[in-house]
Amino acid sequence: MKTITINVSDPVYAEFRRAARATGRPTSELIREAMEDYRLSRLTPRRDLEHFEPVSVGRVLRPLSADDDLLGEMAEGSS
C-alpha cells in the first residue's frame, strides 16, 4: 500500500471522522473506500450493459406488450 498526503477541507475531514466513529472504523479506511468507489465509478472503463447510462432517443411510439418479439424485430432490421 502506498502512503500519500492529501489536503481536504476541515468540514469534509470532520464528516469522515464522524462516520468513522459511528461505524467503528478508521478514518483512513473510509477515505480509501471512497477513493476506490471513485476509481470504480469514474476511472475504470466498463464494458457490460449493466453500467451503461440510458440515453433518450425520443418519445415512446407504443408500449411493449407481452406478445412483442424484440429479437425477431432486431433480426429483421439487420437484413
N, C-alpha and C positions, 0 to 999 in steps of 0.2 A: 504494500500500500504506500502511496506517495503522500508525503506531508506537504500541505500547501498553506499559504496565508491569504485570506480574503478579507476585504473590508465590507461590512454591512452596516446599515443604519441601526441606531440603538433600538428603535421600535421593532424592527424585524428580528433582531437578535433576542430581544425580550420575549417576543412571541414564541420563538423556537424554544427558549429556556422554559417558559410556562408549559408548553406542550410536552417537553421532555420530563419535567417534574410530574406532570399529570399522568404520564404513561410509564414512569419509572425507567426511562431510557436516557442515555447520554445525549446531550445536545448535538454533539458531533455526529452521532448515529442518525439523528433526524435530518441533519443537513446533508449527509452522504446519501440518505434515501431520497431527499428532494432532488439532489443532483442526478441521481440515477433515473428518477421519474422524468426529469427534463431531457436527459440523454435519450431515453426510450421514446418519448413523445415528439421530440423536435430534431434530434440529430441522427437517429438510426433510420435508414430507409426501410419502408415497409413494402412488402410485395404481396401480401394476402388481401383479399377483398374485404375482410372484416374491418380493416382500419382505413379504408378509403372514405373520405367525406362525400356525402351525397351532393350532386350537382343538379341545379334546376335546369330542365330543358324545355320548360313551358308548362302549359296547363294540361291537366289530365283530359284526354279525349273521351274516354269512357272507363268506368271502373272495371277491374278484372272480375270475372265470375269464376265459379268453381270449374266450369267447362272449358275455360280458356287453355289453350295448349301453346305456351310460350316457346317451348323448344321447337315445335313444328313451325311456328311463325319465324323463328330465327333461322331455321334451316332453309325455309322457302325464300327468305330475304337474301340469303347469301348466294343463291344460284343464279 
